[in-house]
Amino acid sequence: MNRTPLDRLALILVIIGAVNWLLVGIANYDLVTAIFGGYLFNGTMSIYSKIVFALVGLAGLYSISLLFRENPANARE
């Protein structure tokens, strides 16, 4: 299946999110907040972490469309 650059970016972000959740589940370690800033002194998350989490979430929603796209090579058969 031919993927657009947006498809590839979305898949990369989804993979990053999956690896982050794996680390949270196995080691209780949040890589995104470790890289982009953890919780601030008042208990709120840094804006950079929020942006990354929002982008990963949007990429996940976009990736749903990849499930329902027809492969042009299979359509001809």
Protein Blocks (a to p, Z undefined) as FASTA:
>chain_A
ZZdfklmmmmmmmmmmmmmmmmmmmnopafklmmnopadfkopacfklmmmmmmmmmmmm
mmmmmmmpccfklmmZZ
